[in-house]
């Protein structure tokens, strides 16, 4: 009789444990791990603080991961250059760093169909040399702009503008990469009349921390959707992530993350890329 009681108890325990296991991730043999690269220094998108990886896209990826029972993300923070080099070599399956969609990228990578955020392009101008509110790029004609990255989205934006607006040209100078603090200090001192850049790079915090009282910030002049990039062989997981992102928008998770890291809900703006 005692043996019967022990067997029954064990069976009952197994019956209780199995359903509980099914509620979380699937068994390890059914879970596929994907290597995800994020930038180690793109605050507030992704950055390290006290040794811990934080940021809007880091948290968004973790929330996506929770919604996919057969998927596990192994997130690694590397330099921005190493992200795409690793994606090209197959070291990483996915990369996140506020990426825009463009024809060149679409040829090399699979781009998700659902955006994970919006990159709001704003103009940071000197209060004395730029009067009135900057509403579009024509307000920058004749002004001295802070240099932009020759391989970046702002360079392409300004080049495209100049091609279509012969009578309101914007002078473009380039740099291999000056610190944001230095660029904004240049605007504050009057060295530059204005800086145009995505506002998800921590400009608001820099202006506040450095007390740059001569810098004013415009409303968004452009709003670019941002996407995760995948290797061409990872279209299946891209579709799963797209579905999860839709759910995270619907349940307002991404809105809350946006307010936490950007100080506002970026999804209140409509995409404006031209």
PyMOL commands that set and color helices and strands:
alter all, ss='L'
color gray80, all
select helices_A, chain A and resi 2-23+28-30+56-67+80-89+103-108+137-140+153-164+180-189+203-209+232-250+253-262+266-268
alter helices_A, ss='H'
color red, helices_A
select strands_A, chain A and resi 32-39+41-42+46-49+52-54+71-78+94-99+110-111+117-126+148-149+174-175+194-198+215-217+222-230
alter strands_A, ss='S'
color yellow, strands_A
deselect
rebuild
show_as cartoon
